[in-house]
């Protein structure tokens, strides 16, 4: 199908999920190969990083270079215990080296980043002004990374309140694709036989729950279930994780084509 034959705008909402967010790159590769144009992007946490790279003009190969050339040990640089465990300075350095622009307005595509304002207890969507501060705020997983200070408030991971920021694109595109890398799956009793397993499962469920209303706003939701087998810091598995995103999007493209055909037909009546 020729995805470029009509002037329909397609949006892409990218969820958070740590290393699982590498699946977004695989999904984008499948969209590129199919010739699907993306007109606007939103992202939370890892989704905001991939979204920024993509909106800056990087293709899937270049984004994989960003992942492969990075060092997880530099990202996990200890901070002060009272502020959080880890700083995000290295991630900021890597982003600035790859993105090479400083504001949202300089990007090739509109980008919307979800962050959580700790002081006011609410989600904010940022899409103008300084680019890197909001992305780092969106990546600041509570109790793992240091909260970020911006405009006089403390901010953490946007996934705390909205892990799939679809609503920021509603009304701005004709078709909205959501990629959720934190799929809801059933786990075995063995996965819950210790405190860490219970805490991890509880965290996952809270994130998955806040994504449900956002999934309902999407015309198409892609959720590679096998991603559940990878934890959020498993960056060494980037090739496997990207492949899961690629395969899931490949399966979804015929449905996307069908939805676009229906929309085009309705517009021609």
ABEGO torsion letter per residue (X at the ends): XBAAABBBBBBBBBBBGEAAAAAAAAAAAAAAAAGBBBABBBBBEAAAAAAAAAAAGBBAAAAAAAAAABBAAAABBBBBAAAEABBAAAAAAAAAAAAGBABAAABABBBBBBBBBAAAGBBBBBABEBAAAAAAAAABBBGABBBBBBGGBBBBBAAAABABBAAAABGABABBBBBBABBBBBBBAAAAABAAAAAAAAAAAAAAAAAAAAAAABABBBBBAAAAABBAABAAAAAAAAAAAAAAAAAAAAAAAAAAAAAAAAAAX
